[in-house]
């Protein structure tokens, strides 16, 4: 997984953004699943740790 930096830095037409919370057990399980299947996809997968970048997390929630 690539580390998410900014939404405008993504130039790919198709992509997956995984918003991960370090304090949520469900997010932790989802992270393990995404990590297992990440090579099965031909699209880039970006991981955003919510606790590290709340502003980008909010921007993504509003954008999508």
C-alpha positions as CSV (number, residue, x, y, z in Angstrom):
1,X,0.0,0.0,0.0
2,X,1.1,3.5,-0.8
3,X,1.0,6.2,1.9
4,X,-1.7,8.8,1.2
5,X,-0.4,12.3,0.9
6,X,-2.9,14.6,-0.7
7,X,-6.0,14.0,-2.9
8,X,-4.7,16.2,-5.6
9,X,-1.5,14.3,-5.8
10,X,-3.3,11.2,-7.1
11,X,-3.2,11.2,-10.9
12,X,-4.5,7.7,-11.4
13,X,-8.0,7.4,-13.0
14,X,-8.9,4.6,-10.7
15,X,-7.7,4.1,-7.1
16,X,-8.6,2.8,-3.7
17,X,-8.2,4.9,-0.5
18,X,-8.2,2.9,2.7
19,X,-8.9,5.2,5.7
20,X,-7.4,3.3,8.6
21,X,-7.9,4.0,12.3
22,X,-5.2,2.8,14.6
23,X,-7.7,2.6,17.5
24,X,-10.5,0.7,15.8
25,X,-10.4,-3.1,15.9
26,X,-12.6,-3.4,12.8
27,X,-10.3,-1.1,10.9
28,X,-7.4,-3.3,12.0
29,X,-9.1,-6.4,10.7
30,X,-9.9,-4.6,7.4
31,X,-6.2,-3.5,7.2
32,X,-5.1,-7.1,7.4
33,X,-7.6,-8.1,4.6
34,X,-6.6,-5.2,2.3
35,X,-2.9,-6.1,2.9
36,X,-3.6,-9.7,1.9
37,X,-5.4,-8.9,-1.3
38,X,-3.5,-5.7,-2.4
39,X,-1.5,-7.6,-5.1
40,X,-4.8,-9.0,-6.6
41,X,-5.7,-5.5,-8.0
42,X,-4.4,-3.6,-10.9
43,X,-5.1,-0.3,-9.2
44,X,-3.1,1.6,-6.6
45,X,-4.1,1.4,-3.0
46,X,-3.4,4.3,-0.7
47,X,-3.6,4.1,3.1
48,X,-4.5,7.1,5.2
49,X,-4.1,6.8,8.9
50,X,-6.9,8.9,10.3
51,X,-5.0,9.9,13.4
52,X,-2.0,11.1,11.4
53,X,-4.0,13.4,9.0
54,X,-7.4,14.4,10.2
55,X,-7.6,17.2,7.6
56,X,-7.2,14.8,4.6
57,X,-9.5,12.3,6.2
58,X,-12.2,15.0,6.4
59,X,-11.5,16.1,2.8
60,X,-11.9,12.6,1.5
61,X,-15.2,12.2,3.5
62,X,-16.5,15.4,2.0
63,X,-15.3,14.7,-1.5
64,X,-16.7,11.2,-1.8
